[in-house]
Amino acid sequence: MEQSRPVFLVTGKNGQVGWELQRLSKNYPAIEWVFTDRTELDLSNPESIDAFFLNRSVHVVMNVGAYTAVDKAESEQDLAFQINAAAVGQLARICAKQSARLITISTDYVFPGQSEKPYPVNQPTDPINYYGYTKSVGEQMALTEDPFSWIVRTSWVYSSHGHNFVKTMLRLMKERTAIQVVADQVGAPTYAADLAEALIQMGHASVNDGSKPGGIYHYSNAANISWFDFAVAIRDNAGLNCEVNPIPSSSFPTPAKRPSYSVMDLKKIEEDFQISIKDWQERLKACMLELGY
Ligand SMILES: NC(=O)c1ccc[n+]([C@@H]2O[C@H](COP(=O)([O-])OP(=O)(O)OC[C@H]3O[C@@H](n4cnc5c(N)ncnc54)[C@H](OP(=O)(O)O)[C@@H]3O)[C@@H](O)[C@H]2O)c1
């Protein structure tokens, strides 16, 4: 008799990470993949979430759908909270009932940004914007509803698909002779394809050992750079001539405050899942190659 394949359910399939998961899923035919967008599983609607799981059982839920508009979250607070916090708690409750593993993504923006060394996973959170607040409540709700949940905090995500800093910079650098980029916010970029691969590795680990404890993990590419440094590397990789000038955050006011320092310590995910951390410059090159540079 043919053995049934483990079912991995993905929310937000058209986002950067969701899209990379769809792409990579073709390399993993031993998994039964179920990809959903908001028309099939709407994280803003608790009834839609319950209805989706009625009569359906899964082994792993990869919750990569989210309310990601950091500035807009300051004014659309109820919607951001429902998607990033309440829905995550609801998914965890469902996973606990089904003995499924919830892997949900959080952010470096749960940290206030005052540190000068990478944040360990157990560093107390203290977000300085509403998006970060919703994500930190989502983390707590996930672990309260299902202590086996895995929270994966990531930062500065980019991909050849979707909206992100790399694509915005390339557009601006082609339109203008000079641009200004914030130089006093330091963090680590993450190529969405690498995060997707890490999530798949975690999914496999869960299938192999369902009793592996829950907890918080950090994942990004290896870096300690400012947005300005990132922009310069993007320009140089693309072979463009645009002048890139550093500015302080105070010259670029936004509705949501950003942490000045948000590099995360990545040791725990390396040790617990043997996930290798990749160099940010190599991964930027890989993405730019895909974008035709
Ligand atoms: N992007 C970053 O720099 C960054 C940094 C740190 C952490 N993260 C976290 O990483 C994860 C993945 O981010 P990403 O960059 O892949 O985000 P993204 O590209 O903005 O994609 C988010 C996805 O969520 C979907 N979504 C929004 N509202 C939904 C709803 N009500 N129901 C179902 N799906 C909904 C969106 O659907 P539509 O396509 O229909 O809009 C989109 O496909 C998120 O948890 C995010 O918070 C991202």
The ligand as an ORCA input file, in Angstrom:
! r2SCAN-3c Opt
* xyz 0 1
  N       9.537     41.601      4.075
  C      10.383     41.801      5.102
  O      11.337     42.573      4.996
  C      10.205     41.058      6.397
  C      11.064     41.324      7.478
  C      10.883     40.623      8.663
  C       9.880     39.683      8.767
  N       9.058     39.442      7.704
  C       8.001     38.431      7.850
  O       8.250     37.405      6.932
  C       7.008     36.807      6.518
  C       6.958     36.751      5.005
  O       7.095     38.070      4.514
  P       7.102     38.415      2.968
  O       8.179     39.399      2.756
  O       7.032     37.156      2.180
  O       5.713     39.193      2.886
  P       4.904     39.686      1.609
  O       5.709     39.524      0.387
  O       4.359     41.026      1.977
  O       3.717     38.637      1.559
  C       2.743     38.575      2.536
  C       1.657     37.681      1.999
  O       0.622     37.649      3.000
  C      -0.586     37.692      2.321
  N      -1.673     38.189      3.135
  C      -1.907     39.462      3.544
  N      -3.082     39.510      4.172
  C      -3.591     38.261      4.162
  C      -4.778     37.690      4.643
  N      -5.704     38.430      5.251
  N      -4.987     36.367      4.480
  C      -4.077     35.597      3.827
  N      -2.935     36.088      3.327
  C      -2.704     37.413      3.503
  C      -0.353     38.629      1.154
  O      -1.360     38.405      0.211
  P      -1.601     39.353     -1.074
  O      -0.524     38.893     -2.027
  O      -2.967     39.005     -1.511
  O      -1.428     40.746     -0.578
  C       1.018     38.173      0.700
  O       0.909     37.133     -0.216
  C       5.922     37.652      7.172
  O       5.523     37.040      8.370
  C       6.616     38.957      7.498
  O       6.009     39.630      8.589
  C       9.200     40.100      6.518
*
